[in-house]
């Protein structure tokens, strides 16, 4: 029987992240002579997309086994999921003569590590981020509590084993690559592949009548600047800081707008009920947009704003929203301490980088808004390609 590869992900292929950052890579991996089988967990609320996704994968000769997330039982739900993952992994390894397990993230790779101990396979740790540290940085594991301290130590030990025992490791940034290779003797087996974008899908359509779309979709007619944010809210995303900056912008550029393309409309709506944002509510728009429509809507905007809490784990972060904005030639405004953002600004100057999110930097940014808007266009798109074009990532995979 022909040798095969098993790709395990706890993130669903029907999730927005799955469509943006998993399926394109799977299609590339499937070009390898080894047969590819994918094992994933899918949300029931997205089950209507299963058939279409399966048909798409079949076009590339990819077998897909999808399991449902267990829920409503807290930690017991996770245990049930892990038992299902282990059982189906064993079954697929035997059925398809699996010789490589490709784990997306720490938890799937941990099961790949257990499998490696039993079967004669190779293990690829597609790290994505520092998952254990993220839990602590996001305050999901409160390290002032003895129980979470214990959990942190257990999973940190598991993570160490994954770095030391994987046959190959993928990380998203040079920043975390340098950190990890200073701790472990893994330089020769560690590769950097950032979150990338399909530049053929994310491109401006010059036939779009921007004013008509703005007026129809977002009730925006006359305007000075249109800022935007895309992606999830909550957790490490600093929504208050983004709204405070926009509030400051509106003092000078009163006829500016801030559009949020996010599935977390409840988080934004709740935040806007705060009285301190009363004066800017009329200048804020929001919409949960299907990924296929994002290029059209982002193209209408002048500048993207996103602030992320610069914790240790964010050294490993490569925000998808960054590449998407630059692929459309839209400049970005963000803060230091996230992935390789400092070196990106040194090399291509894609917008404005906050050293600190404070009054002095607000003043400096306000003066530079007209110049930042002028960066928008094909030149910025072309300069960013070397970093975020998915074809580069596919070749690396």
C-alpha positions in Angstrom: 0.0 0.0 0.0 1.2 3.5 -0.9 2.6 5.5 2.1 0.4 8.4 3.2 0.3 11.6 5.3 -2.2 12.4 8.1 -2.9 16.1 8.8 -4.5 16.7 12.2 -6.1 20.0 13.1 -8.4 20.9 16.0 -9.4 24.0 14.0 -12.2 23.4 11.6 -11.8 23.6 7.8 -15.2 25.3 7.6 -14.1 28.1 10.0 -12.9 31.4 8.5 -9.4 30.5 9.6 -9.7 27.1 8.0 -10.7 28.7 4.7 -7.9 31.3 4.9 -5.0 29.4 6.5 -5.6 25.6 6.3 -7.3 24.6 3.0 -4.8 26.5 0.7 -1.9 24.8 2.4 -3.6 21.4 2.3 -4.0 21.8 -1.5 -0.3 22.5 -1.8 0.7 19.6 0.5 -1.6 17.3 -1.6 0.7 17.8 -4.6 3.3 15.6 -2.8 3.3 12.0 -4.1 2.1 10.8 -0.7 -1.7 10.5 -0.3 -3.1 13.1 2.1 -5.8 12.5 4.7 -7.1 15.2 7.0 -8.7 14.8 10.4 -10.4 17.9 11.8 -13.1 19.0 14.3 -16.0 21.1 12.9 -18.6 23.2 14.5 -22.2 22.1 14.1 -23.4 25.6 13.3 -21.2 25.4 10.1 -22.4 22.0 9.1 -24.1 23.4 6.0 -20.6 24.0 4.5 -19.4 20.4 5.0 -20.5 19.1 1.6 -19.1 22.0 -0.4 -15.8 21.8 1.5 -15.6 18.0 1.0 -16.2 18.4 -2.7 -13.5 21.0 -3.0 -11.0 18.7 -1.2 -11.9 15.8 -3.4 -10.9 17.8 -6.4 -7.4 17.7 -5.1 -7.6 14.0 -4.1 -7.7 14.8 -0.3 -9.6 12.5 2.0 -11.3 14.3 4.9 -12.5 12.8 8.1 -14.4 15.4 10.2 -15.6 15.1 13.8 -18.0 17.3 15.7 -16.8 19.4 18.6 -18.1 18.2 21.9 -19.6 21.0 24.0 -21.6 22.0 27.1 -19.7 19.7 29.4 -16.6 21.9 30.1 -13.4 19.9 30.5 -15.2 16.7 30.0 -16.0 17.8 26.4 -12.3 18.3 25.8 -11.6 14.8 27.1 -14.2 13.3 24.8 -12.7 15.1 21.9 -9.2 13.9 22.7 -10.4 10.3 23.0 -12.1 10.6 19.6 -9.0 12.2 18.1 -6.7 9.4 19.4 -9.1 6.6 18.3 -9.6 8.0 14.7 -5.9 8.7 14.4 -5.0 5.1 15.1 -7.7 3.9 12.8 -6.6 6.1 9.9 -2.9 5.3 10.4 -3.6 1.6 10.0 -6.1 2.0 7.2 -4.0 4.3 5.0 -0.5 3.2 5.9 0.3 6.6 7.4 4.1 7.4 7.7 4.0 11.2 8.4 1.7 12.9 10.9 1.4 16.7 10.4 0.0 18.3 13.5 -1.4 21.8 13.3 -0.7 23.3 16.7 0.4 21.8 20.0 -2.5 19.7 20.9 -2.9 17.8 17.6 0.9 17.3 17.5 0.9 15.9 21.0 -1.3 13.1 19.8 1.1 12.8 16.8 3.9 12.4 19.4 2.0 9.6 21.1 1.5 7.9 17.8 5.2 8.3 16.9 6.0 6.3 20.1 3.8 3.4 18.9 4.2 3.5 15.1 7.2 4.0 13.0 6.3 7.5 11.6 7.8 10.9 11.1 6.3 13.9 13.0 5.9 17.5 11.7 5.1 20.1 14.4 3.3 23.0 12.7 3.7 25.2 15.7 1.5 28.2 14.8 2.2 29.9 18.1 3.2 29.4 21.7 0.0 27.8 22.8 0.8 27.2 26.4 2.0 30.8 26.9 -1.0 32.1 25.1 -3.3 30.5 27.7 -1.4 32.3 30.5 -1.0 35.6 28.6 -4.8 35.7 27.8 -5.6 35.0 31.5 -7.3 31.8 30.6 -4.9 30.0 32.9 -4.5 32.3 35.9 -1.0 31.7 37.2 -1.9 33.1 40.7 -3.9 29.9 41.1 -2.0 26.7 42.1 -4.2 24.5 39.8 -3.4 26.5 36.7 0.3 26.8 37.7 0.3 23.0 37.7 -1.5 22.8 34.4 0.9 25.3 32.9 4.0 23.3 34.0 2.5 20.0 32.7 1.7 21.4 29.2 5.0 23.3 29.1 6.8 20.0 29.6 4.7 18.5 26.8 5.6 21.4 24.5 9.3 20.9 25.3 9.0 17.2 24.2 7.3 18.3 21.0 10.2 20.6 20.1 12.8 18.0 20.9 11.1 14.9 19.4 9.5 16.3 16.2 11.3 15.5 12.9 10.5 19.0 11.5 9.1 22.2 13.0 7.3 25.1 11.4 7.0 28.5 13.1 5.4 31.7 11.9 8.1 34.3 12.7 11.8 34.9 12.8 11.3 36.4 16.3 10.1 33.1 17.8 12.5 31.1 15.6 15.5 32.9 17.2 14.1 32.4 20.6 13.4 28.6 20.2 16.8 27.9 18.5 18.5 29.6 21.5 16.8 27.1 23.8 16.8 23.9 21.8 19.2 22.3 19.3 16.6 22.5 16.6 17.9 25.0 14.1 18.4 22.5 11.3 14.8 21.2 11.4 12.9 24.5 12.0 11.4 26.4 9.2 9.6 29.8 9.0 6.4 30.1 7.1 4.2 33.1 8.0 0.5 33.4 7.6 0.1 34.2 3.9 -2.6 35.4 1.4 -3.7 34.3 -2.0 -2.8 37.5 -3.9 -4.9 36.4 -6.9 -8.0 36.3 -4.6 -7.1 39.4 -2.6 -6.8 42.1 -5.2 -8.5 45.4 -6.0 -11.3 45.4 -8.5 -11.0 48.7 -10.3 -14.5 48.3 -11.8 -16.1 48.7 -8.3 -18.0 52.0 -7.8 -16.7 52.7 -4.3 -19.1 55.5 -3.4 -22.2 53.5 -4.4 -21.0 50.5 -2.3 -20.2 52.7 0.7 -23.5 54.4 0.6 -25.5 51.2 0.1 -23.7 48.8 2.5 -22.5 51.2 5.2 -24.6 54.3 4.8 -21.4 56.4 4.1 -21.5 59.2 1.6 -19.2 62.2 2.0 -16.1 61.2 4.1 -12.5 62.2 4.8 -10.9 58.9 5.9 -12.2 55.3 6.3 -10.4 53.1 8.7 -11.2 49.5 9.2 -10.5 46.4 11.4 -11.0 42.8 10.4 -11.1 39.6 12.4 -12.0 38.4 15.9 -12.4 40.8 18.9 -11.8 40.1 22.6 -8.9 38.5 24.4 -5.6 40.0 23.3 -7.2 42.4 20.8 -7.2 45.8 22.3 -10.6 47.2 21.3 -10.6 50.1 23.8 -7.2 51.3 22.5 -8.5 51.2 18.9 -11.7 53.1 19.8 -9.8 55.6 21.8 -7.5 56.3 18.8 -10.5 56.7 16.5 -12.1 59.0 19.1 -9.0 61.1 18.9 -9.0 61.1 15.1 -12.6 62.3 15.0 -11.6 65.5 16.9 -9.7 66.6 13.9 -11.2 64.6 11.0 -14.8 64.7 12.1 -16.2 63.1 8.9 -14.2 59.9 9.2 -15.5 56.4 9.7 -14.3 53.2 11.3 -15.7 49.9 9.8 -15.3 46.6 11.7 -15.5 43.4 9.7 -15.9 40.9 12.5 -18.0 37.9 13.6 -17.9 39.3 17.2 -20.6 41.9 16.7 -21.9 41.3 20.3 -18.5 42.3 21.8 -18.4 45.5 19.7 -22.0 46.4 20.4 -21.5 46.0 24.2 -18.4 48.1 24.1 -20.1 50.9 22.2 -22.7 51.2 25.0 -20.1 52.8 27.1 -20.8 56.5 27.5 -17.2 57.5 26.6 -17.8 56.3 23.0 -21.2 58.1 22.6 -19.7 60.8 20.4 -18.2 58.4 17.8 -21.0 55.8 17.6 -22.5 57.5 14.6 -19.1 57.2 12.8 -18.7 53.4 13.4 -20.0 50.7 11.1 -19.8 46.9 11.5 -20.6 43.8 9.4 -20.0 40.1 9.6 -18.6 39.6 6.1 -18.0 36.3 4.3 -14.3 35.9 3.5 -15.0 35.9 -0.2 -16.4 39.4 0.1 -13.5 40.8 2.2 -11.3 42.0 -0.7 -14.2 44.1 -2.1 -15.0 45.8 1.2 -11.4 46.3 2.4 -10.6 47.9 -0.9 -13.0 50.7 0.0 -11.0 51.6 3.1 -8.0 53.9 3.5 -6.1 52.4 6.5 -6.4 49.4 8.7 -6.0 49.8 12.5 -5.3 46.8 14.8 -3.8 46.8 18.3 -2.7 43.5 20.0 -1.5 43.1 23.5 2.3 42.6 23.1 2.8 39.5 25.3 5.6 37.0 25.1 3.4 34.6 23.1 2.8 37.2 20.4 6.4 37.0 19.4 5.2 33.9 17.5 2.2 35.6 15.9 1.7 36.4 12.3 -1.8 38.0 12.0 -3.7 37.0 8.8 -5.3 40.4 8.7 -1.9 42.1 8.2 -1.1 40.1 5.0 -4.7 40.6 3.7 -4.6 44.3 4.1 -1.2 44.7 2.4 -2.2 42.4 -0.4 -4.9 44.9 -1.3 -2.4 47.8 -1.0 -4.1 49.2 2.1 -1.6 50.6 4.7 -1.7 49.4 8.4 -1.5 51.0 11.8 -0.5 48.7 14.6 1.8 48.4 17.6 5.3 46.9 18.3 5.9 43.5 19.9 3.8 41.4 17.5 5.8 38.8 15.5 8.2 40.3 13.0 6.3 43.6 12.6 9.3 45.8 13.5 11.5 44.3 10.7 8.6 44.5 8.2 8.3 48.3 8.9 12.0 48.7 8.5 12.0 47.0 5.2 8.8 48.3 3.4 7.2 51.0 5.7 3.6 49.8 5.3 2.0 52.5 7.5 2.5 53.6 11.1 3.9 51.6 14.0 3.1 52.6 17.6 6.0 52.3 20.0 3.5 53.0 22.8 -0.3 53.5 22.6 -0.4 56.9 24.3 -1.2 60.6 23.8 2.2 61.5 22.3 1.9 58.8 19.7 -1.7 59.7 19.0 -0.5 63.3 18.2 2.3 62.0 15.9 -0.1 59.6 14.1 -2.7 62.4 13.5 -0.1 64.5 11.7 0.9 61.6 9.5 -2.6 60.3 8.4 -2.5 62.1 5.0 0.9 60.7 4.2 -0.1 57.2 5.4 -3.1 57.2 3.1 -0.9 58.1 0.1 0.9 54.7 0.7 -2.2 52.9 -0.5 -1.9 51.3 -3.9 -0.1 48.8 -6.1 3.4 49.7 -4.9 2.6 48.7 -1.4 0.9 45.5 -2.6 4.0 44.6 -4.7 6.5 45.3 -1.9 4.5 43.1 0.5 4.4 40.1 -1.9 7.8 38.8 -0.9 6.5 38.4 2.7 2.9 37.3 2.3 2.3 35.8 -1.1 0.9 32.3 -0.5 2.9 30.9 -3.4 6.1 31.4 -1.3 4.5 29.5 1.6 3.3 26.7 -0.6 6.8 26.1 -2.0 8.2 26.0 1.6 5.5 23.4 2.6 
